Amino acid sequence: PVGASRRIQGLACLGWSAAAIAREADLDQDSVLRLRRGDHRRTERRTLAAIAAACEQLWQRTPDSRGSSAANARNVAAREGWAPLLAWDVDGPHGIDNPAATPYRCARTDTRPHGATRENVAELSAQGLTDEGIAHRLGITVNAVQTARRRAAA
C-alpha cells in the first residue's frame, strides 16, 4: 500500500488532483484521499492495482490547468514535501513499493545542475513532450527548457 500512497503523492506533484486520480482509477475520491494521507487500512489489492494503472496513464500527461485543482494539488504536494514520481526507482532498493526505500533527493534543492536539466529536457523531448509539458514535468520555466536546448546544441 505504501507504493499506492507514493504514486498518488507523486501525481499530486505533477498537478493531478485526488478527484482526477479517482476518476482515472475508477475509485471513490475518499479512498484516494485516504491513501494519499498514508492511511493503508482496508486497502484491497484491486485498489492498489487501480492506483498503479492510473499512475501509469497519468504521469505522462499534463493535468487540465483551467481550474484551480492542478495548482492546489501542487501546493499541497509542496507543503507536505512529497517526492515526485521520478525520485523513485521502478525496482531495486529505492523502489516505490519498498516501504524501507527513500526517494532520491538532490543535494541542492534551490537549483538543478545544468547537465541534468539538459539531459532531462533531451529525454522528455524525445518522448514528444512540448516545451510547456517539459517545463511542467521538471518544475522549471519554458524559458529554462529553451535555454537547456540551446546549451545542448552548442
Secondary structure, 3 states (H helix, E strand, C coil): CHHHHHHHHHHHHHCCCHHHHHHHHCCCHHHHHHHHCCCCCCCCHHHHHHHHHHHHHHCCCCCCCCCCHHHHHHHHHHHHCCCCHHHCECCCCCECCCCCCCCCCCCCCCCCCHHHHHHHHHHHHHCCCCHHHHHHHHCCCHHHHHHHHHHHHC
